[in-house]
C-alpha cells in the first residue's frame, strides 16, 4: 500500500512531467521568448505561482526540455545501433544512427522541435548548462566517424566535422517537413536509408565525379 508520502511524491512526479510536456509543446510552437510561465501553468491547470514549486525559473524549465530532448534522441540511437552485429561496418552504423535519430525527433517532436528551434535564442547560461548532455551525444558521432576515417571507410580529404554537421542538418530538418499524419514508420526507415545512401554514395551515376 502506498503511504501518503509516496502518493505525494508520485503526484508531484506526474505534475512535473505534465509541466515539462506543456513547456516543450509551447516552446516548440511559440519559441522561448514567446512563451510565458503563466501560459505553461495555464496549460496544466495551475496558477503560475504553483509552477515554481517544480521549476524555479523559465531558464531551468528550458534546460530540462533541452536535456530531455537529447536524452530521448541519444537513447533511441543507442537502441538502434545495439541491434547491429558487432562486426557491422560504417555504412550499417551510419544508417542505424540516422534511423534512430529520425525516430526520436519525429516521435518526440515537441521536445526535439523545442530544442532545434530555440537553441540559437536561449540565454547563454542555459546554452552552457545544456551543452554537457549534447557533448556526450556529439562525441558518440565523432567517435565512429573518426574510426571510419582511420580505417579508410571514409575517403581521404573528407572533413569529418563538416560531415557530422551536414548529417545533423539533414536529419533535424526532417522534423520541420515530415507530416506524421501522412507518413508512417516505414517512411522514417526509407528516409534514413536515403539520407545514409546520399552521404555514403552521393547521387551521381557510379563511376562519375564532379570536380568541385
C-alpha positions as CSV (number, residue, x, y, z in Angstrom):
1,X,0.0,0.0,0.0
2,X,1.3,3.4,-0.9
3,X,2.0,5.8,2.0
4,X,0.8,9.4,2.0
5,X,4.4,10.5,1.3
6,X,4.8,8.1,-1.6
7,X,1.4,9.3,-3.0
8,X,2.5,12.9,-2.7
9,X,5.8,12.1,-4.5
10,X,4.0,10.2,-7.2
11,X,1.6,13.1,-7.7
12,X,4.5,15.6,-7.8
13,X,6.3,13.5,-10.3
14,X,3.3,13.4,-12.6
15,X,2.8,17.1,-12.3
16,X,6.4,17.7,-13.0
17,X,6.1,15.7,-16.3
18,X,2.9,17.4,-17.3
19,X,4.6,20.8,-16.9
20,X,7.6,19.6,-18.9
21,X,5.4,18.3,-21.7
22,X,3.4,21.5,-21.8
23,X,6.5,23.6,-21.9
24,X,8.0,21.5,-24.7
25,X,4.9,21.9,-26.8
26,X,4.7,25.7,-26.3
27,X,8.4,26.2,-26.8
28,X,8.3,24.2,-30.0
29,X,5.4,26.3,-31.4
30,X,5.9,29.7,-30.0
31,X,9.6,29.9,-29.1
32,X,11.3,30.5,-25.8
33,X,10.7,34.3,-25.8
34,X,7.1,33.9,-27.0
35,X,6.1,31.6,-24.1
36,X,5.5,32.7,-20.5
37,X,5.4,30.6,-17.4
38,X,1.8,31.8,-16.8
39,X,0.8,30.3,-20.2
40,X,2.6,27.0,-19.4
41,X,1.0,26.8,-15.9
42,X,-2.4,27.5,-17.5
43,X,-2.0,24.6,-19.9
44,X,-1.7,22.2,-16.9
45,X,-4.5,23.8,-14.9
46,X,-2.4,25.5,-12.2
47,X,-1.6,29.0,-11.1
48,X,1.8,30.4,-12.3
49,X,3.0,30.6,-8.7
50,X,2.5,26.9,-8.2
51,X,4.8,26.1,-11.1
52,X,7.7,27.5,-9.1
53,X,7.4,24.5,-6.7
54,X,8.7,22.3,-9.6
55,X,10.8,24.7,-11.6
56,X,12.5,27.8,-10.1
57,X,12.6,29.7,-13.4
58,X,11.8,29.6,-17.2
59,X,15.5,29.1,-17.8
60,X,15.6,26.0,-15.7
61,X,12.5,24.7,-17.4
62,X,14.0,25.3,-20.8
63,X,17.2,23.5,-19.8
64,X,15.1,20.5,-18.7
65,X,13.4,20.4,-22.0
66,X,16.7,20.6,-23.9
67,X,18.2,17.8,-21.7
68,X,15.2,15.6,-22.2
69,X,15.3,16.1,-25.9
70,X,18.9,15.0,-26.2
71,X,18.3,12.1,-23.8
72,X,15.5,10.8,-26.0
73,X,17.5,11.1,-29.2
74,X,20.7,9.5,-27.8
75,X,18.8,6.6,-26.1
76,X,16.9,5.9,-29.3
77,X,20.1,6.0,-31.4
78,X,21.8,3.7,-29.0
79,X,18.9,1.3,-29.2
80,X,19.0,1.1,-33.0
81,X,22.8,0.7,-33.0
82,X,22.6,-2.1,-30.4
83,X,20.6,-4.1,-32.9
84,X,23.6,-4.4,-35.2
85,X,26.1,-7.2,-35.4
86,X,29.3,-6.4,-33.5
87,X,31.1,-6.6,-36.9
88,X,28.9,-4.1,-38.6
89,X,30.7,-1.6,-40.8
90,X,30.5,2.1,-41.1
91,X,27.6,2.0,-43.6
92,X,25.4,0.0,-41.3
93,X,26.4,2.1,-38.3
94,X,25.6,5.3,-40.1
95,X,22.3,4.1,-41.3
96,X,21.3,2.8,-37.8
97,X,22.3,6.0,-36.2
98,X,20.4,8.2,-38.7
99,X,17.4,5.9,-38.3
100,X,17.4,6.2,-34.5
101,X,17.9,10.0,-34.7
102,X,14.9,10.3,-37.1
103,X,12.7,8.1,-35.0
104,X,13.4,10.2,-31.9
105,X,12.9,13.6,-33.5
106,X,9.7,12.5,-35.2
107,X,8.3,10.5,-32.3
108,X,9.0,13.2,-29.6
109,X,8.6,16.2,-31.9
110,X,7.5,18.6,-29.1
111,X,10.8,18.1,-27.3
112,X,13.1,17.9,-30.4
113,X,11.5,20.8,-32.1
114,X,11.7,22.9,-29.0
115,X,15.4,22.1,-28.9
116,X,16.1,22.6,-32.6
117,X,14.1,25.8,-33.0
118,X,15.2,27.5,-29.8
119,X,18.8,26.6,-29.5
120,X,20.0,29.8,-31.0
121,X,17.8,32.1,-28.9
122,X,18.1,30.7,-25.4
123,X,20.1,32.5,-22.7
124,X,23.8,31.9,-22.6
125,X,23.6,30.2,-19.2
126,X,21.0,27.7,-20.4
127,X,23.0,27.1,-23.5
128,X,26.1,26.3,-21.4
129,X,24.3,24.1,-18.9
130,X,22.6,22.0,-21.6
131,X,25.9,21.5,-23.5
132,X,27.1,18.7,-21.3
133,X,24.4,16.3,-22.4
134,X,24.7,17.4,-26.0
135,X,28.5,16.9,-25.9
136,X,28.1,13.2,-25.0
137,X,25.8,12.6,-28.0
138,X,28.0,14.5,-30.4
139,X,31.1,12.6,-29.1
140,X,29.3,9.4,-30.0
141,X,29.1,10.6,-33.6
142,X,32.6,11.9,-33.6
143,X,33.9,8.5,-32.3
144,X,32.5,6.4,-35.1
145,X,33.3,9.0,-37.8
146,X,36.9,9.2,-36.6
147,X,37.1,5.4,-36.6
148,X,35.8,5.4,-40.2
149,X,38.5,7.9,-41.2
150,X,41.2,5.7,-39.6
151,X,40.1,2.6,-41.3
152,X,39.6,4.2,-44.7
153,X,35.8,3.8,-44.7
154,X,35.6,7.5,-45.5
155,X,37.8,8.6,-48.4
156,X,40.8,10.8,-47.7
157,X,40.0,14.5,-47.8
158,X,36.5,14.4,-46.4
159,X,36.2,16.7,-43.4
160,X,34.7,14.6,-40.6
161,X,33.5,17.6,-38.6
162,X,31.6,19.0,-41.6
163,X,30.3,15.6,-42.4
164,X,28.8,15.2,-39.0
165,X,27.2,18.7,-39.0
166,X,25.8,18.1,-42.5
167,X,24.2,14.8,-41.4
168,X,22.7,16.5,-38.3
169,X,21.3,19.3,-40.5
170,X,19.6,16.8,-42.9
171,X,18.2,14.8,-40.0
172,X,16.9,17.7,-37.9
173,X,15.3,19.5,-40.9
174,X,13.1,16.4,-41.3
175,X,11.3,17.4,-38.1
176,X,10.0,20.5,-40.0
177,X,8.7,18.9,-43.2
178,X,7.8,15.4,-42.1
179,X,4.0,15.1,-41.7
180,X,3.1,12.4,-39.1
181,X,-0.5,12.3,-40.4
182,X,0.6,11.4,-43.9
183,X,3.8,9.4,-43.1
184,X,4.4,6.3,-41.1
185,X,7.3,4.3,-39.6
186,X,8.1,2.7,-42.9
187,X,8.6,6.2,-44.3
188,X,11.0,7.0,-41.5
189,X,13.1,4.0,-42.3
190,X,13.0,4.9,-46.0
191,X,14.2,8.5,-45.2
192,X,17.0,7.1,-43.0
193,X,18.3,4.8,-45.8
194,X,18.0,7.6,-48.4
195,X,20.0,10.0,-46.2
196,X,22.6,7.4,-45.4
197,X,23.0,6.5,-49.1
198,X,23.3,10.1,-50.1
199,X,26.1,10.7,-47.6
200,X,27.8,7.4,-48.4
201,X,27.4,7.3,-52.2
202,X,26.2,10.7,-53.4
203,X,23.7,11.0,-56.2
204,X,25.9,10.7,-59.3
205,X,25.9,7.6,-61.5
206,X,28.5,5.0,-60.5
207,X,32.0,5.9,-61.5
208,X,31.3,9.6,-62.2
209,X,32.6,12.5,-60.3
210,X,32.3,16.3,-60.4
211,X,35.4,18.4,-59.9
212,X,34.3,20.7,-57.1
